[in-house]
Amino acid sequence: MIARLRGSLVELNAGDLILDVNGVGYRVFVPESTIRAVGLVGEQTSLHIHTHVREDAIQLYGFATKAELRLYETVVGVGGVGPRLALSILSHVSVEAFVRAVLSQESSVLTKIPGIGKKTAARILLELKDKLADAGWAELSQSAVQQAQESKSGAAIMDDVLGALLALGYSEEEAQQAVAQVAEEKETVDESVERLITLALGKLDRVS
């Protein structure tokens, strides 16, 4: 099984490239992030490789970083996600953004990727949440894990504030505008729900 290739880039296409390694040309399927990282035709480059064996072919998938390779191999293990769809994911979102979306269960990030509908997105979120929260992924993308946890905490707090304003009789439009204004001005994870409700009411009083 091929795990890594280093050679001269002889051809670069949308979605794949050809790497000359000691006179042998290897066709490697790559995400757009890797295409941007490999350099120009004629230059030396190195790729981390996932070897996909089928009954009728052996296909190589290449990545500029170990984090991308590991994410690809993790995603392709989800039911209904094949090699090409897993590659498409890495072409449209960064490793950090994907980890953050999974940990905060943001399906909207995934459904924007071509080929991923609501059902597939829900399956990915369900199957990968625990896997991407383990220590190994934290080492690869600690900032993404931290941002996801903070984002989720802040969003949950602001949902409580929104619900309180609606319960007080404000319209959904009025409540959402007030909450958005407060969220822009305050570090919501450091404020209590009661304090944020008071600030939001202040915004509404000014409007009225």
TAURPE-V858693 format. One record per residue. N is the residue number from 1. RES is the residue in one letter. SS is DSSP state (helix for helix, strand for strand, loop for the rest). NEAR is the number of other C-alpha atoms within 10 Angstrom. Layout:
n->N res->RES ss->SS near->NEAR
n->N res->RES ss->SS near->NEAR
This chain:
n->1 res->M ss->loop near->10
n->2 res->I ss->loop near->10
n->3 res->A ss->loop near->12
n->4 res->R ss->strand near->13
n->5 res->L ss->strand near->17
n->6 res->R ss->strand near->14
n->7 res->G ss->strand near->20
n->8 res->S ss->strand near->20
n->9 res->L ss->strand near->22
n->10 res->V ss->strand near->16
n->11 res->E ss->strand near->15
n->12 res->L ss->strand near->18
n->13 res->N ss->loop near->10
n->14 res->A ss->loop near->10
n->15 res->G ss->loop near->16
n->16 res->D ss->strand near->19
n->17 res->L ss->strand near->22
n->18 res->I ss->strand near->19
n->19 res->L ss->strand near->27
n->20 res->D ss->strand near->20
n->21 res->V ss->strand near->14
n->22 res->N ss->loop near->9
n->23 res->G ss->loop near->9
n->24 res->V ss->strand near->10
n->25 res->G ss->strand near->16
n->26 res->Y ss->strand near->17
n->27 res->R ss->strand near->17
n->28 res->V ss->strand near->21
n->29 res->F ss->strand near->24
n->30 res->V ss->strand near->26
n->31 res->P ss->loop near->23
n->32 res->E ss->helix near->19
n->33 res->S ss->helix near->17
n->34 res->T ss->helix near->20
n->35 res->I ss->helix near->21
n->36 res->R ss->helix near->10
n->37 res->A ss->helix near->12
n->38 res->V ss->loop near->18
n->39 res->G ss->loop near->13
n->40 res->L ss->loop near->15
n->41 res->V ss->loop near->15
n->42 res->G ss->loop near->13
n->43 res->E ss->loop near->12
n->44 res->Q ss->strand near->16
n->45 res->T ss->strand near->18
n->46 res->S ss->strand near->17
n->47 res->L ss->strand near->22
n->48 res->H ss->strand near->21
n->49 res->I ss->strand near->23
n->50 res->H ss->strand near->22
n->51 res->T ss->strand near->16
n->52 res->H ss->strand near->13
n->53 res->V ss->strand near->11
n->54 res->R ss->loop near->8
n->55 res->E ss->loop near->5
n->56 res->D ss->loop near->6
n->57 res->A ss->loop near->8
n->58 res->I ss->strand near->10
n->59 res->Q ss->strand near->16
n->60 res->L ss->strand near->20
n->61 res->Y ss->strand near->23
n->62 res->G ss->strand near->27
n->63 res->F ss->strand near->28
n->64 res->A ss->loop near->20
n->65 res->T ss->loop near->15
n->66 res->K ss->helix near->13
n->67 res->A ss->helix near->18
n->68 res->E ss->helix near->22
n->69 res->L ss->helix near->21
n->70 res->R ss->helix near->17
n->71 res->L ss->helix near->19
n->72 res->Y ss->helix near->23
n->73 res->E ss->helix near->15
n->74 res->T ss->helix near->15
n->75 res->V ss->helix near->22
n->76 res->V ss->loop near->18
n->77 res->G ss->loop near->15
n->78 res->V ss->loop near->17
n->79 res->G ss->loop near->11
n->80 res->G ss->loop near->13
n->81 res->V ss->loop near->17
n->82 res->G ss->loop near->12
n->83 res->P ss->helix near->17
n->84 res->R ss->helix near->15
n->85 res->L ss->helix near->18
n->86 res->A ss->helix near->20
n->87 res->L ss->helix near->26
n->88 res->S ss->helix near->19
n->89 res->I ss->helix near->23
n->90 res->L ss->helix near->24
n->91 res->S ss->helix near->17
n->92 res->H ss->helix near->18
n->93 res->V ss->loop near->18
n->94 res->S ss->loop near->14
n->95 res->V ss->helix near->20
n->96 res->E ss->helix near->18
n->97 res->A ss->helix near->17
n->98 res->F ss->helix near->20
n->99 res->V ss->helix near->27
n->100 res->R ss->helix near->26
n->101 res->A ss->helix near->23
n->102 res->V ss->helix near->26
n->103 res->L ss->helix near->24
n->104 res->S ss->loop near->20
n->105 res->Q ss->loop near->20
n->106 res->E ss->loop near->17
n->107 res->S ss->helix near->20
n->108 res->S ss->helix near->12
n->109 res->V ss->helix near->16
n->110 res->L ss->helix near->24
n->111 res->T ss->helix near->16
n->112 res->K ss->loop near->15
n->113 res->I ss->loop near->17
n->114 res->P ss->loop near->11
n->115 res->G ss->loop near->15
n->116 res->I ss->loop near->19
n->117 res->G ss->loop near->14
n->118 res->K ss->helix near->13
n->119 res->K ss->helix near->11
n->120 res->T ss->helix near->18
n->121 res->A ss->helix near->21
n->122 res->A ss->helix near->17
n->123 res->R ss->helix near->15
n->124 res->I ss->helix near->23
n->125 res->L ss->helix near->21
n->126 res->L ss->helix near->15
n->127 res->E ss->helix near->16
n->128 res->L ss->helix near->18
n->129 res->K ss->helix near->17
n->130 res->D ss->helix near->11
n->131 res->K ss->helix near->14
n->132 res->L ss->helix near->21
n->133 res->A ss->loop near->16
n->134 res->D ss->loop near->11
n->135 res->A ss->helix near->11
n->136 res->G ss->helix near->11
n->137 res->W ss->helix near->17
n->138 res->A ss->helix near->15
n->139 res->E ss->helix near->11
n->140 res->L ss->helix near->16
n->141 res->S ss->loop near->18
n->142 res->Q ss->helix near->16
n->143 res->S ss->helix near->13
n->144 res->A ss->helix near->20
n->145 res->V ss->helix near->25
n->146 res->Q ss->helix near->13
n->147 res->Q ss->helix near->18
n->148 res->A ss->helix near->22
n->149 res->Q ss->helix near->14
n->150 res->E ss->helix near->15
n->151 res->S ss->helix near->16
n->152 res->K ss->helix near->17
n->153 res->S ss->helix near->14
n->154 res->G ss->helix near->17
n->155 res->A ss->helix near->16
n->156 res->A ss->helix near->15
n->157 res->I ss->helix near->16
n->158 res->M ss->helix near->21
n->159 res->D ss->helix near->13
n->160 res->D ss->helix near->14
n->161 res->V ss->helix near->26
n->162 res->L ss->helix near->23
n->163 res->G ss->helix near->15
n->164 res->A ss->helix near->16
n->165 res->L ss->helix near->22
n->166 res->L ss->helix near->15
n->167 res->A ss->helix near->10
n->168 res->L ss->loop near->9
n->169 res->G ss->loop near->9
n->170 res->Y ss->loop near->16
n->171 res->S ss->loop near->11
n->172 res->E ss->helix near->13
n->173 res->E ss->helix near->9
n->174 res->E ss->helix near->16
n->175 res->A ss->helix near->22
n->176 res->Q ss->helix near->20
n->177 res->Q ss->helix near->15
n->178 res->A ss->helix near->23
n->179 res->V ss->helix near->22
n->180 res->A ss->helix near->13
n->181 res->Q ss->helix near->13
n->182 res->V ss->helix near->20
n->183 res->A ss->helix near->17
n->184 res->E ss->helix near->9
n->185 res->E ss->helix near->8
n->186 res->K ss->loop near->12
n->187 res->E ss->loop near->10
n->188 res->T ss->helix near->21
n->189 res->V ss->helix near->17
n->190 res->D ss->helix near->8
n->191 res->E ss->loop near->12
n->192 res->S ss->loop near->11
n->193 res->V ss->helix near->18
n->194 res->E ss->helix near->12
n->195 res->R ss->helix near->12
n->196 res->L ss->helix near->21
n->197 res->I ss->helix near->21
n->198 res->T ss->helix near->13
n->199 res->L ss->helix near->18
n->200 res->A ss->helix near->24
n->201 res->L ss->helix near->19
n->202 res->G ss->helix near->13
n->203 res->K ss->helix near->18
n->204 res->L ss->helix near->17
n->205 res->D ss->helix near->10
n->206 res->R ss->helix near->7
n->207 res->V ss->helix near->9
n->208 res->S ss->loop near->5
